[in-house]
Amino acid sequence: MAYVGEPTTHLGWANVALGFSFILFNVGVSAFLHLGVERSLLTAVVRCVLQLTVVAVLLQKVFATQNPWVVAGIAPKCSSIYSEHSRLLPSVLIAMLGSTIPISIIGSQFAMSSHPFWTPVHYIPIVGMLCGSTISGIVVSVNYILKELHENRDKVEMHLAFGASRMEACRPVALDALRLALTPVINQMSVIGIISIPGMMTGAILGGSSVEQAARLQMIIMFMISSATALASIFTVVSVISVTVDVEHRVRPDRIDGRAFGVWRARQWLTKQIVFSVMGVLRKWKSSSRGSDSDPEEERELLFTSYTRHQSL
């Protein structure tokens, strides 16, 4: 048995393959109960392996450089926001950078006593955790406000008609959005250490740190996450209200796009083209092996049906 402070064992692809047996268990449960998520599970596994492998190679090179400019190049990436307004991307980027960067610098430099604060092995994981929680808060707050302005537009317009400013009219919606954005962080801090041991603390213990130091590190991380989420959510809420209700105090539904986020639309289009191409080649190969010609319209309909079934899974 390895004790605290001893180096951890080396993990190879054989260990990953053994861990894959847990996914096979989930696939078996899905097949037995007819849940229909087998393909989604396997697709998620492939993405997980590829993404983590690429990140591992990239971060290994970043850690080796010990260059602050290279560390600064690791920028946060946007997650899924299923409705957007006309200035969503700039507001999200500003909210992300304006909350995660200052808090990560102050927390690393003073609370964690990391000198210099940009030490890659410490700073990049911290920024990654802050970005993950922050983007979740942004997604919740943006989606809630846009949903309320779409479904309860009459309530906001009634307040505007009685002389309220746009911020006053949208204040109840904004407060509810902020509560929803901060609720996951509050719940996580409420149960941490009693019901669950968080990943950062587990990783520090497995890496050889003492349990006491790992617990204190996790406390600092949670406080930083809470502050970053609050700052980003507040800025995003104000930005969304400022765009969707103009300076003339009019609700502007024309500035709200109910479609998926632009990056996700591009990804769905690319996926559709790949699926159609692969399935078209397979169907041509089957038709040629049978020696029979099939109707192009019928093939197109079959491809569309197969693609929609794949999307539903």
Secondary structure as a PSIPRED ss2 file (coil, helix, strand):
# PSIPRED VFORMAT (PSIPRED V4.0)

   1 M C   1.000  0.000  0.000
   2 A C   1.000  0.000  0.000
   3 Y C   1.000  0.000  0.000
   4 V C   1.000  0.000  0.000
   5 G C   1.000  0.000  0.000
   6 E C   1.000  0.000  0.000
   7 P C   1.000  0.000  0.000
   8 T C   1.000  0.000  0.000
   9 T C   1.000  0.000  0.000
  10 H C   1.000  0.000  0.000
  11 L C   1.000  0.000  0.000
  12 G C   1.000  0.000  0.000
  13 W H   0.000  1.000  0.000
  14 A H   0.000  1.000  0.000
  15 N H   0.000  1.000  0.000
  16 V H   0.000  1.000  0.000
  17 A H   0.000  1.000  0.000
  18 L H   0.000  1.000  0.000
  19 G H   0.000  1.000  0.000
  20 F H   0.000  1.000  0.000
  21 S H   0.000  1.000  0.000
  22 F H   0.000  1.000  0.000
  23 I H   0.000  1.000  0.000
  24 L H   0.000  1.000  0.000
  25 F H   0.000  1.000  0.000
  26 N H   0.000  1.000  0.000
  27 V H   0.000  1.000  0.000
  28 G H   0.000  1.000  0.000
  29 V H   0.000  1.000  0.000
  30 S H   0.000  1.000  0.000
  31 A H   0.000  1.000  0.000
  32 F H   0.000  1.000  0.000
  33 L H   0.000  1.000  0.000
  34 H C   1.000  0.000  0.000
  35 L C   1.000  0.000  0.000
  36 G C   1.000  0.000  0.000
  37 V C   1.000  0.000  0.000
  38 E H   0.000  1.000  0.000
  39 R H   0.000  1.000  0.000
  40 S H   0.000  1.000  0.000
  41 L H   0.000  1.000  0.000
  42 L H   0.000  1.000  0.000
  43 T H   0.000  1.000  0.000
  44 A H   0.000  1.000  0.000
  45 V H   0.000  1.000  0.000
  46 V H   0.000  1.000  0.000
  47 R H   0.000  1.000  0.000
  48 C H   0.000  1.000  0.000
  49 V H   0.000  1.000  0.000
  50 L H   0.000  1.000  0.000
  51 Q H   0.000  1.000  0.000
  52 L H   0.000  1.000  0.000
  53 T H   0.000  1.000  0.000
  54 V H   0.000  1.000  0.000
  55 V H   0.000  1.000  0.000
  56 A H   0.000  1.000  0.000
  57 V H   0.000  1.000  0.000
  58 L H   0.000  1.000  0.000
  59 L H   0.000  1.000  0.000
  60 Q H   0.000  1.000  0.000
  61 K H   0.000  1.000  0.000
  62 V H   0.000  1.000  0.000
  63 F H   0.000  1.000  0.000
  64 A H   0.000  1.000  0.000
  65 T H   0.000  1.000  0.000
  66 Q C   1.000  0.000  0.000
  67 N C   1.000  0.000  0.000
  68 P H   0.000  1.000  0.000
  69 W H   0.000  1.000  0.000
  70 V H   0.000  1.000  0.000
  71 V H   0.000  1.000  0.000
  72 A H   0.000  1.000  0.000
  73 G C   1.000  0.000  0.000
  74 I C   1.000  0.000  0.000
  75 A C   1.000  0.000  0.000
  76 P C   1.000  0.000  0.000
  77 K C   1.000  0.000  0.000
  78 C C   1.000  0.000  0.000
  79 S C   1.000  0.000  0.000
  80 S C   1.000  0.000  0.000
  81 I C   1.000  0.000  0.000
  82 Y C   1.000  0.000  0.000
  83 S C   1.000  0.000  0.000
  84 E E   0.000  0.000  1.000
  85 H E   0.000  0.000  1.000
  86 S C   1.000  0.000  0.000
  87 R C   1.000  0.000  0.000
  88 L H   0.000  1.000  0.000
  89 L H   0.000  1.000  0.000
  90 P H   0.000  1.000  0.000
  91 S H   0.000  1.000  0.000
  92 V H   0.000  1.000  0.000
  93 L H   0.000  1.000  0.000
  94 I H   0.000  1.000  0.000
  95 A H   0.000  1.000  0.000
  96 M H   0.000  1.000  0.000
  97 L H   0.000  1.000  0.000
  98 G H   0.000  1.000  0.000
  99 S H   0.000  1.000  0.000
 100 T H   0.000  1.000  0.000
 101 I H   0.000  1.000  0.000
 102 P H   0.000  1.000  0.000
 103 I H   0.000  1.000  0.000
 104 S H   0.000  1.000  0.000
 105 I H   0.000  1.000  0.000
 106 I H   0.000  1.000  0.000
 107 G H   0.000  1.000  0.000
 108 S H   0.000  1.000  0.000
 109 Q H   0.000  1.000  0.000
 110 F H   0.000  1.000  0.000
 111 A H   0.000  1.000  0.000
 112 M C   1.000  0.000  0.000
 113 S C   1.000  0.000  0.000
 114 S C   1.000  0.000  0.000
 115 H C   1.000  0.000  0.000
 116 P C   1.000  0.000  0.000
 117 F C   1.000  0.000  0.000
 118 W C   1.000  0.000  0.000
 119 T C   1.000  0.000  0.000
 120 P H   0.000  1.000  0.000
 121 V H   0.000  1.000  0.000
 122 H H   0.000  1.000  0.000
 123 Y H   0.000  1.000  0.000
 124 I H   0.000  1.000  0.000
 125 P H   0.000  1.000  0.000
 126 I H   0.000  1.000  0.000
 127 V H   0.000  1.000  0.000
 128 G H   0.000  1.000  0.000
 129 M H   0.000  1.000  0.000
 130 L H   0.000  1.000  0.000
 131 C H   0.000  1.000  0.000
 132 G H   0.000  1.000  0.000
 133 S H   0.000  1.000  0.000
 134 T H   0.000  1.000  0.000
 135 I H   0.000  1.000  0.000
 136 S H   0.000  1.000  0.000
 137 G H   0.000  1.000  0.000
 138 I H   0.000  1.000  0.000
 139 V H   0.000  1.000  0.000
 140 V H   0.000  1.000  0.000
 141 S H   0.000  1.000  0.000
 142 V H   0.000  1.000  0.000
 143 N H   0.000  1.000  0.000
 144 Y H   0.000  1.000  0.000
 145 I H   0.000  1.000  0.000
 146 L H   0.000  1.000  0.000
 147 K H   0.000  1.000  0.000
 148 E H   0.000  1.000  0.000
 149 L H   0.000  1.000  0.000
 150 H H   0.000  1.000  0.000
 151 E H   0.000  1.000  0.000
 152 N C   1.000  0.000  0.000
 153 R H   0.000  1.000  0.000
 154 D H   0.000  1.000  0.000
 155 K H   0.000  1.000  0.000
 156 V H   0.000  1.000  0.000
 157 E H   0.000  1.000  0.000
 158 M H   0.000  1.000  0.000
 159 H H   0.000  1.000  0.000
 160 L H   0.000  1.000  0.000
 161 A H   0.000  1.000  0.000
 162 F C   1.000  0.000  0.000
 163 G C   1.000  0.000  0.000
 164 A C   1.000  0.000  0.000
 165 S C   1.000  0.000  0.000
 166 R H   0.000  1.000  0.000
 167 M H   0.000  1.000  0.000
 168 E H   0.000  1.000  0.000
 169 A H   0.000  1.000  0.000
 170 C C   1.000  0.000  0.000
 171 R H   0.000  1.000  0.000
 172 P H   0.000  1.000  0.000
 173 V H   0.000  1.000  0.000
 174 A H   0.000  1.000  0.000
 175 L H   0.000  1.000  0.000
 176 D H   0.000  1.000  0.000
 177 A H   0.000  1.000  0.000
 178 L H   0.000  1.000  0.000
 179 R H   0.000  1.000  0.000
 180 L H   0.000  1.000  0.000
 181 A H   0.000  1.000  0.000
 182 L H   0.000  1.000  0.000
 183 T H   0.000  1.000  0.000
 184 P H   0.000  1.000  0.000
 185 V H   0.000  1.000  0.000
 186 I H   0.000  1.000  0.000
 187 N H   0.000  1.000  0.000
 188 Q H   0.000  1.000  0.000
 189 M H   0.000  1.000  0.000
 190 S H   0.000  1.000  0.000
 191 V H   0.000  1.000  0.000
 192 I E   0.000  0.000  1.000
 193 G C   1.000  0.000  0.000
 194 I C   1.000  0.000  0.000
 195 I C   1.000  0.000  0.000
 196 S E   0.000  0.000  1.000
 197 I C   1.000  0.000  0.000
 198 P C   1.000  0.000  0.000
 199 G H   0.000  1.000  0.000
 200 M H   0.000  1.000  0.000
 201 M H   0.000  1.000  0.000
 202 T H   0.000  1.000  0.000
 203 G H   0.000  1.000  0.000
 204 A H   0.000  1.000  0.000
 205 I H   0.000  1.000  0.000
 206 L H   0.000  1.000  0.000
 207 G C   1.000  0.000  0.000
 208 G C   1.000  0.000  0.000
 209 S C   1.000  0.000  0.000
 210 S C   1.000  0.000  0.000
 211 V H   0.000  1.000  0.000
 212 E H   0.000  1.000  0.000
 213 Q H   0.000  1.000  0.000
 214 A H   0.000  1.000  0.000
 215 A H   0.000  1.000  0.000
 216 R H   0.000  1.000  0.000
 217 L H   0.000  1.000  0.000
 218 Q H   0.000  1.000  0.000
 219 M H   0.000  1.000  0.000
 220 I H   0.000  1.000  0.000
 221 I H   0.000  1.000  0.000
 222 M H   0.000  1.000  0.000
 223 F H   0.000  1.000  0.000
 224 M H   0.000  1.000  0.000
 225 I H   0.000  1.000  0.000
 226 S H   0.000  1.000  0.000
 227 S H   0.000  1.000  0.000
 228 A H   0.000  1.000  0.000
 229 T H   0.000  1.000  0.000
 230 A H   0.000  1.000  0.000
 231 L H   0.000  1.000  0.000
 232 A H   0.000  1.000  0.000
 233 S H   0.000  1.000  0.000
 234 I H   0.000  1.000  0.000
 235 F H   0.000  1.000  0.000
 236 T H   0.000  1.000  0.000
 237 V H   0.000  1.000  0.000
 238 V H   0.000  1.000  0.000
 239 S H   0.000  1.000  0.000
 240 V H   0.000  1.000  0.000
 241 I H   0.000  1.000  0.000
 242 S H   0.000  1.000  0.000
 243 V H   0.000  1.000  0.000
 244 T H   0.000  1.000  0.000
 245 V E   0.000  0.000  1.000
 246 D C   1.000  0.000  0.000
 247 V C   1.000  0.000  0.000
 248 E C   1.000  0.000  0.000
 249 H C   1.000  0.000  0.000
 250 R C   1.000  0.000  0.000
 251 V E   0.000  0.000  1.000
 252 R C   1.000  0.000  0.000
 253 P H   0.000  1.000  0.000
 254 D H   0.000  1.000  0.000
 255 R H   0.000  1.000  0.000
 256 I E   0.000  0.000  1.000
 257 D E   0.000  0.000  1.000
 258 G C   1.000  0.000  0.000
 259 R C   1.000  0.000  0.000
 260 A C   1.000  0.000  0.000
 261 F C   1.000  0.000  0.000
 262 G H   0.000  1.000  0.000
 263 V H   0.000  1.000  0.000
 264 W H   0.000  1.000  0.000
 265 R H   0.000  1.000  0.000
 266 A H   0.000  1.000  0.000
 267 R H   0.000  1.000  0.000
 268 Q H   0.000  1.000  0.000
 269 W H   0.000  1.000  0.000
 270 L H   0.000  1.000  0.000
 271 T H   0.000  1.000  0.000
 272 K H   0.000  1.000  0.000
 273 Q H   0.000  1.000  0.000
 274 I H   0.000  1.000  0.000
 275 V H   0.000  1.000  0.000
 276 F H   0.000  1.000  0.000
 277 S H   0.000  1.000  0.000
 278 V H   0.000  1.000  0.000
 279 M H   0.000  1.000  0.000
 280 G H   0.000  1.000  0.000
 281 V H   0.000  1.000  0.000
 282 L H   0.000  1.000  0.000
 283 R H   0.000  1.000  0.000
 284 K H   0.000  1.000  0.000
 285 W H   0.000  1.000  0.000
 286 K H   0.000  1.000  0.000
 287 S H   0.000  1.000  0.000
 288 S H   0.000  1.000  0.000
 289 S H   0.000  1.000  0.000
 290 R H   0.000  1.000  0.000
 291 G C   1.000  0.000  0.000
 292 S C   1.000  0.000  0.000
 293 D C   1.000  0.000  0.000
 294 S C   1.000  0.000  0.000
 295 D C   1.000  0.000  0.000
 296 P H   0.000  1.000  0.000
 297 E H   0.000  1.000  0.000
 298 E H   0.000  1.000  0.000
 299 E H   0.000  1.000  0.000
 300 R H   0.000  1.000  0.000
 301 E H   0.000  1.000  0.000
 302 L H   0.000  1.000  0.000
 303 L H   0.000  1.000  0.000
 304 F H   0.000  1.000  0.000
 305 T H   0.000  1.000  0.000
 306 S H   0.000  1.000  0.000
 307 Y H   0.000  1.000  0.000
 308 T H   0.000  1.000  0.000
 309 R H   0.000  1.000  0.000
 310 H H   0.000  1.000  0.000
 311 Q H   0.000  1.000  0.000
 312 S H   0.000  1.000  0.000
 313 L C   1.000  0.000  0.000
